[in-house]
Every structure is written in C-alpha cells, then in structure tokens.
Amino acid sequence: MADAGMFSFFSTPYSQGLFGCFGDCQALCGVCCCQCIWLGLASGKINKDGAFDLVSCCCPAIGAYRLRRKVQSLFGIQESEEASICAVSLPCISQLALIQDVAEINKRGVVSPQPQMSSN
C-alpha cells in the first residue's frame, strides 16, 4: 500500500484537480489555443491594476510560475515550490496548471484594488 505522504507533492486544495481541466471549458479552449495570451490575461487580472501582463505573455515560463505562486498566495493554497516548478515547466502539464489557475481565478473571483480617493 502506498504512503499517503508520497502523493502530497501535488496535493493542493485547488477547487479542481490538475487533471480536472474540463471543469472550466472556456479556460480549457482558451489555453489550448492561445496559452501566452491567456497567461497575460490571467496575470493581469490578479495584478493591482488589472491590465494585461505583457511580461508574462512574452516570458511564459516565468509568467506561469509567478501566476501560480500568486494564485496560491491569494487563496491560501498550499503547494511546495518544487511542485509549482514542475507544474509550470513540464510539457503538457504546464497547460493543465495554467487551466487550473485560470479556473481558480474565475471561480473565486479576483477584485482588483480600487484607487483610494483622498478627501482634501
């Protein structure tokens, strides 16, 4: 019998699993067709200004890692750094990880902070 700790490398409390990509069909189709564009959109959505993140689009490996860690930080998801690196750098798995992150953002919603108006 396998030790449960052996599989904790990828076990995270995401709302859908890494291979549950059919849970958000819009994210699935978008990432499969235009991975870099969706990465830039998702990264921009969780940034303070909400604008498209061109850096993530142009440097997808770094952008995917930054997005994954930011999603985990925002939503309190526990995943080891090694698991995040594997998830965003392995062929095919990187697309699944991006779909998982986009689905998490879509499900939980991200509200970009609004600038505070000063009352002078």
C-alpha positions, 0 to 999 in steps of 0.5 A: 500500500502506498504512503499517503505522504508520497502523493502530497507533492501535488496535493493542493486544495485547488477547487479542481484537480490538475487533471480536472481541466474540463471543469472550466471549458472556456479556460480549457479552449482558451489555453489550448489555443492561445496559452501566452495570451491567456497567461497575460490575461490571467496575470493581469487580472490578479495584478493591482491594476488589472491590465494585461501582463505583457511580461508574462505573455512574452516570458511564459515560463516565468509568467506561469510560475509567478501566476501560480505562486500568486494564485496560491498566495491569494487563496491560501493554497498550499503547494511546495515550490518544487511542485509549482516548478514542475507544474509550470515547466513540464510539457503538457502539464504546464497547460493543465496548471495554467487551466487550473489557475485560470479556473481558480481565478474565475471561480473565486473571483479576483477584485482588483484594488480600487484607487483610494480617493483622498478627501482634501 
